[in-house]
Amino acid sequence: MKTFANNFGNWPRTRGDEPIFTCTEDAIYYAHLCSDEPDEIDRLTRLRKGAYLRIAEQRGKREPNFQRMMDLAVKAQFYRECLEEIKRINDSKYDLKDGG
């Protein structure tokens, strides 16, 4: 039976401890789980940058692996969507505190 990821701690991860996102909804849900975790937000930012660096490495090869580039681009996109949702969540928290 598959475990439902209902908190930050039991989210499915790769062997490298990266969160696994299979769709935009996963990324957005994860954002809600970790929006109060500054270390995880920093980590997601580094993971996104790392994906872009690996894309650039592939692009620089004599025979780039286009499937690998596509996989990395999708991963970077999910990280971006997650980070944008975290920003939206955190901005709305501050708006509510300010009475807005």
C-alpha positions, 0 to 999 in steps of 0.5 A, a space after each residue: 500500500 502506498 503511503 500518503 504524504 500528509 506531512 513534510 517528513 514523509 514526502 517521497 524522496 530520491 536516494 539523494 533526498 530530493 523531493 519527488 514531484 510527479 505533477 504541478 499539484 505535488 509541487 504546490 502541495 509540498 509548498 504548503 507542507 514546507 512553507 514554514 521551513 526556511 532550510 527546505 526553501 533554501 534547499 529547493 532553491 539550490 536544487 533548482 539552480 543545480 538542475 539548470 547547471 546540469 542542463 547547461 552541462 548537457 547543452 555543452 556536450 558534443 552529443 547532449 542527451 535531450 531526454 535528460 535535458 527534458 527531465 531536468 527542465 521538468 524537475 526545475 519547473 516543479 521546483 519553480 512552481 513550488 517556490 512560487 507557491 511558498 512565496 505566495 503563501 508566505 506573502 499572504 500570511 504577512 498581508 493577514 498580519 498587517 490587516 490586508 
